[in-house]
Amino acid sequence: MTAAVLLIGGMDSSAGAGLLRDAATVARAGLPSRVAVTAVTAQTDAGVGALHPVPADVVRAQIASAAASGPVAAVKIGMLGEAVIADTVAHTIAGLLPAAPVVLDPVLRASSGRPLLDAAGLAVMIRKLLPRSSLVTPNLPELQHLGRAFGLGEGAEEAEVAQALLGQGCAAVLVKGGHGADPARSTDRLYRDGATVETFAAPRHPFALRGTGCQMASAIAAALAQGQSLEDAVARAKAAVAERFRLAAC
């Protein structure tokens, strides 16, 4: 049986982001996926109209069922929503999937600005999920939000926040550059303790696409599940997102 990628996150009714985007990405990589839904949302490109968290015991049961259905080679975590769900996810994957690499996409707000993780949930994520993560993938606004949570204040340097995340126990931090100031290039930077910062760049387009963060993290998880190095996994994921933009521009 081919090992699967376990996708933990929210269900986006528009399919622009969340678990449907994750599952499509993993399928393109040639792998099966299993899912644990943390929240059901009603969304369009304009914003989030409604949000209903899934009870924590149901989230726990979904992860347990996924783990019991066959080997899980990697885990991708997206939207968590609230503290009790973040805590449940942390405890359940630690108990059932202790060896699987974990890619954590810190979904803090929707593209429209609506909060998708409360302050208590962020604290749990930092304390219990960061130490378990092989890679954390914040975009620049998320990185600044995390910097404030670490007490680094407004406008903290990117490298300073990345080091704070590494100090919490995660193995690597990929800062996504889609919100960067360069009008021509979107450049992501990979931080690891004691290693040179690696960069991954692609052309920038004059429009946005929803779900690129979900796609990036799930593509990395799929590549790690297939045994690729972290550097190769990030490069492959960056190329896949760039190709999506290229096709959308045609």
Backbone as CSV, one residue per row, in Angstrom:
resi,resn,N_x,N_y,N_z,CA_x,CA_y,CA_z,C_x,C_y,C_z
1,MET,0.838,-1.196,0.000,0.000,0.000,0.000,0.875,1.249,0.000
2,THR,0.571,2.182,-0.915,1.310,3.434,-0.971,0.997,4.277,0.252
3,ALA,2.029,4.797,0.890,1.825,5.641,2.060,1.147,6.945,1.649
4,ALA,0.308,7.446,2.531,-0.503,8.628,2.239,0.043,9.847,2.962
5,VAL,-0.447,11.009,2.548,-0.214,12.258,3.257,-1.483,12.586,4.032
6,LEU,-1.359,12.804,5.316,-2.498,13.196,6.142,-2.611,14.711,6.119
7,LEU,-3.768,15.197,5.698,-4.042,16.625,5.574,-5.007,17.027,6.679
8,ILE,-4.602,17.953,7.526,-5.413,18.412,8.652,-5.688,19.892,8.438
9,GLY,-6.970,20.270,8.357,-7.270,21.680,8.126,-8.741,21.910,7.873
10,GLY,-9.038,23.085,7.334,-10.419,23.497,7.125,-10.927,23.161,5.742
11,MET,-12.249,23.040,5.642,-12.916,22.777,4.370,-13.441,24.093,3.805
12,ASP,-12.956,24.468,2.636,-13.341,25.706,1.953,-14.369,25.353,0.888
13,SER,-15.576,25.882,1.037,-16.657,25.521,0.110,-16.373,25.950,-1.321
14,SER,-15.528,26.955,-1.526,-15.211,27.402,-2.874,-14.120,26.561,-3.523
15,ALA,-13.457,25.708,-2.725,-12.341,24.862,-3.175,-11.103,25.658,-3.542
16,GLY,-11.096,26.957,-3.238,-9.927,27.755,-3.566,-8.740,27.472,-2.673
17,ALA,-9.023,27.098,-1.427,-7.960,26.862,-0.456,-8.371,25.689,0.427
18,GLY,-7.596,25.465,1.480,-7.952,24.427,2.441,-7.738,23.021,1.926
19,LEU,-8.502,22.097,2.501,-8.275,20.674,2.252,-8.485,20.264,0.800
20,LEU,-9.411,20.893,0.104,-9.621,20.517,-1.299,-8.412,20.910,-2.154
21,ARG,-7.836,22.077,-1.878,-6.610,22.477,-2.580,-5.466,21.534,-2.195
22,ASP,-5.363,21.192,-0.905,-4.326,20.268,-0.449,-4.426,18.923,-1.158
23,ALA,-5.633,18.355,-1.168,-5.817,17.021,-1.737,-5.504,17.005,-3.231
24,ALA,-5.902,18.069,-3.948,-5.592,18.140,-5.373,-4.087,18.209,-5.599
25,THR,-3.390,18.930,-4.721,-1.930,19.054,-4.836,-1.247,17.717,-4.606
26,VAL,-1.668,17.014,-3.572,-1.079,15.708,-3.262,-1.369,14.711,-4.381
27,ALA,-2.570,14.767,-4.941,-2.915,13.870,-6.051,-2.022,14.123,-7.261
28,ARG,-1.719,15.394,-7.533,-0.824,15.710,-8.666,0.577,15.168,-8.431
29,ALA,0.938,15.005,-7.174,2.249,14.417,-6.856,2.233,12.897,-6.941
30,GLY,1.064,12.313,-7.179,0.964,10.871,-7.344,0.746,10.099,-6.060
31,LEU,0.281,10.779,-5.015,0.088,10.124,-3.722,-1.364,10.204,-3.283
32,PRO,-1.804,9.225,-2.487,-3.130,9.325,-1.877,-3.080,10.256,-0.668
33,SER,-4.214,10.792,-0.303,-4.294,11.621,0.890,-5.415,11.117,1.779
34,ARG,-5.270,11.426,3.056,-6.351,11.243,4.028,-6.550,12.574,4.715
35,VAL,-7.738,12.799,5.256,-8.029,14.130,5.787,-8.631,14.053,7.181
36,ALA,-8.376,15.125,7.932,-9.054,15.379,9.196,-9.533,16.825,9.138
37,VAL,-10.840,17.012,9.130,-11.432,18.341,8.977,-11.514,19.012,10.341
38,THR,-10.921,20.205,10.454,-10.956,20.947,11.711,-12.079,21.970,11.755
39,ALA,-12.526,22.415,10.581,-13.587,23.417,10.514,-14.240,23.355,9.144
40,VAL,-15.523,23.697,9.098,-16.254,23.827,7.840,-16.506,25.314,7.624
41,THR,-16.126,25.820,6.466,-16.306,27.238,6.182,-17.139,27.431,4.923
42,ALA,-17.822,28.568,4.873,-18.497,29.023,3.661,-17.685,30.190,3.121
43,GLN,-17.056,30.013,1.953,-16.142,31.018,1.426,-16.374,31.269,-0.052
44,THR,-16.019,32.468,-0.454,-15.848,32.831,-1.857,-14.514,33.563,-1.948
45,ASP,-14.162,34.014,-3.135,-12.937,34.793,-3.262,-13.027,36.105,-2.494
46,ALA,-14.244,36.551,-2.204,-14.427,37.826,-1.504,-14.253,37.715,-0.003
47,GLY,-14.392,36.511,0.569,-14.233,36.405,2.010,-14.899,35.183,2.598
48,VAL,-14.792,35.070,3.927,-15.373,33.960,4.684,-16.739,34.392,5.202
49,GLY,-17.787,33.690,4.770,-19.137,34.053,5.192,-19.572,33.373,6.461
50,ALA,-19.063,32.180,6.719,-19.434,31.433,7.920,-18.338,30.445,8.248
51,LEU,-18.235,30.106,9.533,-17.181,29.194,9.993,-17.731,28.376,11.155
52,HIS,-17.610,27.058,11.042,-18.103,26.170,12.095,-16.998,25.188,12.487
53,PRO,-16.401,25.343,13.679,-15.374,24.395,14.106,-15.951,22.987,14.288
54,VAL,-15.157,21.983,13.960,-15.530,20.591,14.194,-15.179,20.248,15.652
55,PRO,-16.050,19.551,16.370,-15.727,19.195,17.757,-14.402,18.453,17.867
56,ALA,-13.662,18.744,18.929,-12.316,18.195,19.084,-12.305,16.675,19.090
57,ASP,-13.328,16.049,19.687,-13.330,14.588,19.722,-13.512,14.003,18.324
58,VAL,-14.203,14.730,17.451,-14.363,14.271,16.070,-13.051,14.450,15.302
59,VAL,-12.335,15.549,15.558,-11.024,15.734,14.937,-10.085,14.605,15.351
60,ARG,-10.097,14.285,16.640,-9.245,13.200,17.145,-9.604,11.882,16.468
61,ALA,-10.893,11.600,16.336,-11.331,10.349,15.712,-10.938,10.286,14.247
62,GLN,-10.995,11.419,13.556,-10.593,11.432,12.144,-9.108,11.104,11.986
63,ILE,-8.272,11.702,12.829,-6.837,11.428,12.743,-6.559,9.968,13.076
64,ALA,-7.228,9.457,14.092,-7.041,8.052,14.469,-7.459,7.124,13.342
65,SER,-8.579,7.423,12.694,-9.042,6.590,11.579,-8.080,6.660,10.403
66,ALA,-7.557,7.853,10.134,-6.584,7.997,9.045,-5.332,7.181,9.322
67,ALA,-4.855,7.232,10.567,-3.648,6.482,10.927,-3.888,4.980,10.882
68,ALA,-5.120,4.561,11.184,-5.441,3.137,11.184,-5.691,2.586,9.784
69,SER,-5.843,3.471,8.803,-6.198,3.036,7.447,-4.999,2.634,6.606
70,GLY,-3.804,2.824,7.112,-2.597,2.481,6.374,-1.489,3.448,6.714
71,PRO,-0.291,3.224,6.145,0.859,4.066,6.501,0.658,5.523,6.106
72,VAL,1.098,6.421,6.979,1.084,7.861,6.725,2.538,8.317,6.656
73,ALA,2.942,8.845,5.500,4.342,9.197,5.281,4.654,10.645,5.612
74,ALA,3.637,11.501,5.738,3.848,12.902,6.094,2.513,13.488,6.523
75,VAL,2.597,14.575,7.278,1.408,15.277,7.767,1.529,16.740,7.380
76,LYS,0.451,17.298,6.844,0.378,18.734,6.593,-0.753,19.300,7.440
77,ILE,-0.440,20.340,8.219,-1.422,20.968,9.095,-1.675,22.387,8.615
78,GLY,-2.944,22.706,8.417,-3.334,24.052,8.024,-4.182,24.700,9.105
79,MET,-5.391,25.081,8.750,-6.264,25.810,9.675,-6.599,24.959,10.902
80,LEU,-6.471,25.584,12.070,-6.799,24.919,13.334,-7.995,25.579,14.020
81,GLY,-8.095,26.882,13.946,-9.295,27.576,14.393,-9.322,27.990,15.843
82,GLU,-9.072,27.055,16.745,-9.169,27.364,18.169,-8.257,26.460,18.978
83,ALA,-8.051,26.860,20.236,-7.045,26.215,21.071,-7.317,24.740,21.295
84,VAL,-8.563,24.384,21.543,-8.855,22.993,21.863,-8.538,22.080,20.681
85,ILE,-8.746,22.575,19.461,-8.431,21.770,18.274,-6.915,21.688,18.081
86,ALA,-6.223,22.807,18.263,-4.763,22.782,18.153,-4.164,21.805,19.153
87,ASP,-4.664,21.813,20.368,-4.176,20.906,21.408,-4.468,19.451,21.040
88,THR,-5.668,19.202,20.540,-6.055,17.848,20.145,-5.172,17.332,19.016
89,VAL,-4.930,18.162,18.021,-4.087,17.760,16.898,-2.676,17.447,17.388
90,ALA,-2.135,18.310,18.240,-0.772,18.100,18.735,-0.647,16.779,19.484
91,HIS,-1.556,16.519,20.396,-1.487,15.295,21.191,-1.726,14.051,20.348
92,THR,-2.659,14.138,19.399,-3.030,12.949,18.629,-1.930,12.541,17.654
93,ILE,-1.340,13.511,16.946,-0.279,13.118,16.009,0.980,12.690,16.765
94,ALA,1.215,13.277,17.942,2.376,12.849,18.729,2.222,11.405,19.174
95,GLY,0.999,10.997,19.499,0.772,9.640,19.959,0.681,8.615,18.854
96,LEU,0.091,8.996,17.721,-0.185,8.027,16.664,0.806,8.073,15.505
97,LEU,1.418,9.237,15.271,2.308,9.396,14.108,3.609,10.075,14.535
98,PRO,4.321,9.490,15.477,5.485,10.184,16.041,6.645,10.352,15.076
99,ALA,6.716,9.534,14.032,7.866,9.587,13.129,7.598,10.344,11.833
100,ALA,6.352,10.666,11.553,6.029,11.306,10.274,6.481,12.765,10.262
101,PRO,7.124,13.217,9.173,7.445,14.644,9.072,6.168,15.471,9.047
102,VAL,6.210,16.626,9.701,5.046,17.504,9.808,5.369,18.847,9.175
103,VAL,4.552,19.260,8.210,4.647,20.593,7.623,3.500,21.413,8.188
104,LEU,3.828,22.479,8.913,2.833,23.321,9.578,2.702,24.633,8.827
105,ASP,1.531,24.862,8.248,1.219,26.131,7.600,0.396,26.940,8.601
106,PRO,0.958,27.984,9.206,0.253,28.694,10.277,-0.845,29.598,9.725
107,VAL,-2.017,29.018,9.497,-3.140,29.762,8.927,-3.740,30.625,10.034
108,LEU,-3.472,31.915,9.974,-3.901,32.838,11.025,-5.066,33.706,10.584
109,ARG,-5.106,34.063,9.298,-6.184,34.884,8.755,-6.520,34.429,7.341
110,ALA,-7.767,34.632,6.944,-8.146,34.411,5.553,-7.555,35.527,4.699
111,SER,-7.517,35.309,3.389,-7.016,36.347,2.483,-7.798,37.644,2.631
112,SER,-9.080,37.535,2.996,-9.924,38.715,3.173,-9.690,39.409,4.501
113,GLY,-8.905,38.790,5.388,-8.593,39.411,6.666,-9.271,38.816,7.878
114,ARG,-10.231,37.911,7.687,-10.933,37.337,8.837,-10.004,36.435,9.642
115,PRO,-9.943,36.587,10.978,-9.103,35.704,11.802,-9.561,34.252,11.701
116,LEU,-8.599,33.346,11.588,-8.893,31.920,11.502,-8.234,31.123,12.624
117,LEU,-7.550,31.805,13.541,-6.991,31.171,14.730,-6.988,32.199,15.850
118,ASP,-7.610,31.840,16.978,-7.670,32.785,18.088,-6.337,32.829,18.840
119,ALA,-6.224,33.800,19.759,-4.951,34.010,20.469,-4.564,32.793,21.289
120,ALA,-5.544,32.166,21.938,-5.247,30.967,22.723,-4.779,29.832,21.822
121,GLY,-5.377,29.717,20.656,-4.964,28.694,19.707,-3.559,28.925,19.195
122,LEU,-3.206,30.198,18.970,-1.847,30.515,18.537,-0.835,30.130,19.607
123,ALA,-1.168,30.378,20.860,-0.258,30.015,21.949,-0.040,28.510,22.006
124,VAL,-1.104,27.739,21.814,-0.983,26.280,21.805,-0.153,25.827,20.611
125,MET,-0.400,26.419,19.463,0.364,26.053,18.271,1.857,26.278,18.499
126,ILE,2.203,27.423,19.072,3.610,27.734,19.325,4.213,26.749,20.320
127,ARG,3.474,26.466,21.374,4.020,25.648,22.467,4.061,24.167,22.139
128,LYS,3.046,23.666,21.396,2.917,22.222,21.238,3.131,21.711,19.818
129,LEU,2.867,22.541,18.806,3.030,22.061,17.433,4.352,22.478,16.805
130,LEU,4.852,23.659,17.147,6.150,24.052,16.590,7.249,23.043,16.915
131,PRO,7.359,22.551,18.158,8.428,21.587,18.441,8.304,20.282,17.673
132,ARG,7.127,19.987,17.170,6.894,18.739,16.439,7.076,18.917,14.934
133,SER,7.286,20.151,14.474,7.235,20.442,13.047,8.599,20.306,12.372
134,SER,8.594,19.636,11.235,9.783,19.563,10.392,9.998,20.869,9.632
135,LEU,8.889,21.549,9.331,8.937,22.803,8.591,7.706,23.621,8.938
136,VAL,7.915,24.923,9.138,6.824,25.880,9.322,6.876,26.848,8.151
137,THR,5.716,27.207,7.569,5.700,27.957,6.305,4.901,29.257,6.398
138,PRO,5.307,30.219,7.218,4.557,31.475,7.287,4.816,32.378,6.084
139,ASN,3.781,33.128,5.676,4.037,34.231,4.764,4.492,35.431,5.593
140,LEU,4.786,36.542,4.947,5.358,37.674,5.675,4.398,38.261,6.715
141,PRO,3.097,38.459,6.415,2.188,38.929,7.470,2.078,37.940,8.629
142,GLU,2.037,36.657,8.327,1.988,35.648,9.390,3.256,35.676,10.233
143,LEU,4.386,35.891,9.580,5.650,35.959,10.309,5.641,37.127,11.294
144,GLN,5.122,38.281,10.863,5.045,39.422,11.762,4.096,39.149,12.928
145,HIS,2.996,38.479,12.657,2.056,38.105,13.712,2.729,37.176,14.715
146,LEU,3.477,36.232,14.222,4.211,35.317,15.100,5.272,36.072,15.897
147,GLY,5.928,37.045,15.257,6.911,37.844,15.970,6.297,38.584,17.148
148,ARG,5.095,39.120,16.954,4.405,39.788,18.061,4.070,38.803,19.162
149,ALA,3.688,37.585,18.774,3.380,36.565,19.782,4.603,36.196,20.595
150,PHE,5.787,36.309,20.006,7.035,36.044,20.717,7.540,37.269,21.473
151,GLY,6.775,38.371,21.410,7.174,39.580,22.110,8.243,40.368,21.414
152,LEU,8.406,40.184,20.107,9.463,40.872,19.371,9.025,42.239,18.862
153,GLY,7.734,42.558,18.986,7.258,43.883,18.632,6.999,44.042,17.147
154,GLU,6.478,45.233,16.800,6.170,45.537,15.405,7.456,45.695,14.600
155,GLY,7.420,45.207,13.386,8.543,45.418,12.481,9.789,44.622,12.801
156,ALA,9.656,43.518,13.527,10.826,42.695,13.832,11.439,42.172,12.538
157,GLU,12.741,42.041,12.526,13.437,41.541,11.341,13.032,40.094,11.061
158,GLU,12.924,39.774,9.769,12.542,38.427,9.353,13.434,37.367,9.991
159,ALA,14.731,37.570,9.939,15.661,36.572,10.467,15.493,36.405,11.974
160,GLU,15.169,37.499,12.669,14.991,37.420,14.114,13.778,36.554,14.464
161,VAL,12.682,36.741,13.742,11.489,35.932,14.008,11.740,34.478,13.625
162,ALA,12.402,34.252,12.501,12.720,32.880,12.092,13.555,32.181,13.154
163,GLN,14.522,32.883,13.735,15.334,32.277,14.778,14.509,31.990,16.031
164,ALA,13.547,32.852,16.338,12.666,32.593,17.479,11.846,31.323,17.253
165,LEU,11.372,31.126,16.028,10.627,29.911,15.703,11.524,28.682,15.807
166,LEU,12.734,28.785,15.293,13.671,27.668,15.406,13.986,27.381,16.868
167,GLY,14.094,28.420,17.651,14.372,28.243,19.070,13.252,27.550,19.818
168,GLN,12.050,27.590,19.257,10.919,26.903,19.877,10.937,25.411,19.568
169,GLY,11.790,24.986,18.614,11.961,23.563,18.382,11.659,23.067,16.993
170,CYS,11.112,23.911,16.108,10.869,23.421,14.751,12.206,23.268,14.024
171,ALA,12.243,22.355,13.073,13.505,22.040,12.404,13.884,23.065,11.339
172,ALA,12.883,23.699,10.717,13.164,24.645,9.640,11.987,25.595,9.486
173,VAL,12.276,26.772,8.933,11.257,27.795,8.685,11.396,28.248,7.238
174,LEU,10.309,28.185,6.485,10.278,28.707,5.127,9.420,29.967,5.132
175,VAL,10.052,31.118,4.963,9.329,32.382,4.906,8.939,32.633,3.455
176,LYS,7.638,32.618,3.194,7.147,32.780,1.828,7.121,34.269,1.469
177,GLY,7.634,34.591,0.289,7.820,35.982,-0.087,6.762,36.578,-0.982
178,GLY,5.601,35.955,-1.054,4.566,36.456,-1.945,4.081,37.854,-1.631
179,HIS,4.242,38.288,-0.369,3.852,39.640,0.017,5.049,40.602,0.038
180,GLY,6.164,40.184,-0.534,7.365,41.014,-0.513,7.259,42.226,-1.418
181,ALA,8.251,43.127,-1.301,8.206,44.405,-2.005,8.750,44.331,-3.434
182,ASP,9.487,43.292,-3.773,10.077,43.184,-5.110,8.961,43.014,-6.143
183,PRO,8.827,43.938,-7.096,7.726,43.826,-8.059,7.939,42.747,-9.112
184,ALA,9.151,42.241,-9.220,9.460,41.292,-10.290,9.577,39.858,-9.819
185,ARG,9.984,39.649,-8.566,10.272,38.296,-8.092,9.610,38.044,-6.748
186,SER,9.123,36.830,-6.574,8.660,36.346,-5.273,9.736,35.399,-4.755
187,THR,10.354,35.763,-3.643,11.488,34.993,-3.131,11.176,34.442,-1.754
188,ASP,11.249,33.128,-1.626,11.075,32.447,-0.345,12.453,32.164,0.241
189,ARG,12.530,32.172,1.583,13.811,31.935,2.249,13.662,30.818,3.272
190,LEU,14.596,29.873,3.223,14.591,28.709,4.102,15.653,28.886,5.176
191,TYR,15.183,28.895,6.443,16.069,29.068,7.591,16.186,27.752,8.351
192,ARG,17.433,27.402,8.689,17.699,26.267,9.569,18.855,26.626,10.490
193,ASP,18.852,26.085,11.682,19.921,26.383,12.632,21.277,26.010,12.053
194,GLY,22.196,26.953,12.086,23.563,26.670,11.677,23.774,26.524,10.192
195,ALA,22.749,26.809,9.389,22.869,26.638,7.944,22.713,27.977,7.241
196,THR,23.300,28.081,6.080,23.128,29.268,5.253,21.680,29.371,4.796
197,VAL,21.135,30.568,4.817,19.765,30.778,4.353,19.709,30.492,2.856
198,GLU,18.784,29.640,2.447,18.615,29.291,1.037,17.417,30.035,0.462
199,THR,17.527,30.461,-0.778,16.457,31.223,-1.412,15.876,30.456,-2.596
200,PHE,14.582,30.675,-2.823,13.848,30.027,-3.906,12.970,31.110,-4.536
201,ALA,13.259,31.460,-5.776,12.595,32.600,-6.404,11.808,32.170,-7.637
202,ALA,10.779,32.973,-7.932,9.964,32.767,-9.124,9.425,34.124,-9.564
203,PRO,9.051,34.258,-10.841,8.502,35.534,-11.295,7.226,35.899,-10.536
204,ARG,7.038,37.191,-10.264,5.818,37.682,-9.641,4.833,38.114,-10.725
205,HIS,3.548,37.848,-10.490,2.506,38.250,-11.430,1.635,39.339,-10.800
206,PRO,1.014,40.170,-11.617,0.248,41.306,-11.087,-1.164,40.916,-10.640
207,PHE,-1.311,39.753,-10.068,-2.602,39.306,-9.544,-2.337,38.269,-8.466
208,ALA,-3.339,38.021,-7.648,-3.216,37.046,-6.565,-4.064,35.822,-6.860
209,LEU,-3.668,34.692,-6.303,-4.441,33.463,-6.375,-4.658,32.959,-4.955
210,ARG,-5.860,32.522,-4.654,-6.127,31.963,-3.332,-5.566,30.549,-3.239
211,GLY,-5.156,30.179,-2.032,-4.742,28.812,-1.784,-3.309,28.491,-2.145
212,THR,-2.502,29.509,-2.488,-1.115,29.204,-2.850,-0.312,28.739,-1.633
213,GLY,-0.634,29.276,-0.450,0.049,28.812,0.754,-0.283,27.366,1.067
214,CYS,-1.562,27.008,0.908,-1.972,25.615,1.100,-1.256,24.713,0.105
215,GLN,-1.222,25.145,-1.162,-0.582,24.352,-2.201,0.900,24.168,-1.899
216,MET,1.560,25.235,-1.488,2.996,25.162,-1.219,3.286,24.148,-0.115
217,ALA,2.572,24.257,1.001,2.841,23.381,2.140,2.494,21.935,1.831
218,SER,1.387,21.694,1.142,1.003,20.314,0.852,1.914,19.694,-0.209
219,ALA,2.406,20.505,-1.146,3.363,19.984,-2.132,4.678,19.599,-1.451
220,ILE,5.102,20.392,-0.476,6.312,20.044,0.273,6.089,18.757,1.057
221,ALA,4.939,18.639,1.714,4.642,17.419,2.477,4.649,16.195,1.572
222,ALA,4.069,16.332,0.374,4.045,15.202,-0.563,5.462,14.816,-0.980
223,ALA,6.307,15.806,-1.247,7.679,15.508,-1.647,8.466,14.855,-0.512
224,LEU,8.261,15.321,0.717,8.914,14.681,1.861,8.424,13.243,2.021
225,ALA,7.141,13.013,1.783,6.593,11.656,1.864,7.237,10.734,0.848
226,GLN,7.686,11.300,-0.260,8.343,10.513,-1.310,9.849,10.399,-1.096
227,GLY,10.332,10.891,0.043,11.733,10.725,0.384,12.666,11.800,-0.120
228,GLN,12.145,12.898,-0.656,13.002,13.963,-1.144,13.590,14.752,0.022
229,SER,14.735,15.370,-0.220,15.322,16.251,0.780,14.445,17.486,0.944
230,LEU,14.618,18.195,2.055,13.820,19.395,2.274,14.081,20.429,1.189
231,GLU,15.336,20.612,0.798,15.654,21.592,-0.235,14.966,21.250,-1.550
232,ASP,15.025,19.985,-1.942,14.380,19.573,-3.190,12.861,19.692,-3.088
233,ALA,12.314,19.379,-1.920,10.869,19.478,-1.726,10.397,20.919,-1.875
234,VAL,11.142,21.853,-1.289,10.768,23.263,-1.397,10.896,23.739,-2.839
235,ALA,11.981,23.370,-3.511,12.166,23.786,-4.902,11.049,23.246,-5.793
236,ARG,10.672,22.003,-5.588,9.594,21.407,-6.381,8.276,22.108,-6.123
237,ALA,7.995,22.414,-4.861,6.745,23.094,-4.523,6.709,24.506,-5.093
238,LYS,7.830,25.211,-5.004,7.893,26.572,-5.555,7.636,26.552,-7.055
239,ALA,8.200,25.566,-7.738,7.989,25.450,-9.183,6.531,25.159,-9.508
240,ALA,5.867,24.343,-8.681,4.463,24.014,-8.929,3.570,25.242,-8.757
241,VAL,3.837,26.042,-7.741,3.057,27.267,-7.540,3.317,28.249,-8.679
242,ALA,4.571,28.360,-9.104,4.910,29.256,-10.216,4.195,28.831,-11.495
243,GLU,4.097,27.527,-11.722,3.402,27.029,-12.902,1.913,27.350,-12.853
244,ARG,1.332,27.281,-11.668,-0.087,27.646,-11.516,-0.299,29.115,-11.883
245,PHE,0.593,29.992,-11.442,0.492,31.400,-11.800,0.671,31.582,-13.304
246,ARG,1.623,30.867,-13.884,1.863,31.006,-15.320,0.631,30.632,-16.130
247,LEU,0.011,29.525,-15.744,-1.187,29.083,-16.464,-2.353,30.044,-16.274
248,ALA,-2.465,30.610,-15.055,-3.542,31.558,-14.799,-3.361,32.839,-15.594
249,ALA,-2.115,33.171,-15.936,-1.837,34.391,-16.671,-2.083,34.236,-18.173
250,CYS,-2.228,32.998,-18.641,-2.390,32.762,-20.079,-3.772,33.189,-20.569
